[in-house]
């Protein structure tokens, strides 16, 4: 079995790779060539934390994987990472366990990559301003993906604790060395949103983090933070202003996306308003952006085959480059 650390994966597998590999996986999913049962979530309310167990299999690549990821938001206060995980990758031809790899970086990378794909199809081609609402663990790869697919000139950062926004600003050069645009720390989320053509939301908030009234025509939103039914990053006004709302999977958001579940339960919004899934968008089965005036929203709660796609690609690249350590278990 090949063992791959986060450092080793980072050294060879990029956001550009992940976007390309995930877009291909989306097409396999639409073609019915992927098994990806609903994940199991264990919550630890006393820690405001959760553990996710996510299996999947992909016929075209002949591999299956299971990811175990833990999300403990208070970990940074004790010097640990918020998100930690492992992926076990196996061969569906003979059952061989091929690799055990760090999943923390791959989780953030694939979550960013699918938002990048959504941005590619839903954001204005000329979009050049981004507002990042929430500068925690997932925000870096979210921004990195947007920078990969759009020519961004200005990044606005908002976080409830301004120190975290400043720290994030200092890391942007490492994330995307080619970025030479402006970076601004904002005092108000609504002001940031009102000046942005792309909005990134990656918080664990249980109440909306900005007002839908702040959204300007032509804005695209990526929402990845509220992945449990009691979490809500965006308000109902945001949903009502959107002409297209796309989900990673409709089944997933119906079960887990508080952004939708909460207003639907109040009778303020309906799941019938969903435009479709990201795979349908990538396959051309549903339309992407059709005018510069549309407000669009992509909602992702995550699904296991995203992890399988990037884990398999990283494994194949590691084998070719001789990266990792072989162990006999």
Secondary structure, 3 states (H helix, E strand, C coil): CEEECHHHHHHHCCHHHHHHHHHHHHHHHHCCCEECCCCEEEEEHHHCEEEEEEEEEEHHHCEEEEEEEEEECCHHHHCCCCEEEEEEEEECCCCCEEEEEECHHHHHHHHHHHHHHHHHHHCCCCCCEEEEECCCCCHHHHHHHHHHHCCCCEEEEECCCHHHHHHHHHHHHHHCCCCCCEEEECCCHHHHHHCCCEEEECCCCCCCCCCHHHCCCCCEEEECCCCCCCCCCCCHHHHHHCCEEEECCHHHHHHHCHHHHHHHHCCCCCHHHCCEEHHHHHCCCCCCCCCCCCCEEEECCCCHHHHHHHHHHHHHHHHHHCCCEECCC
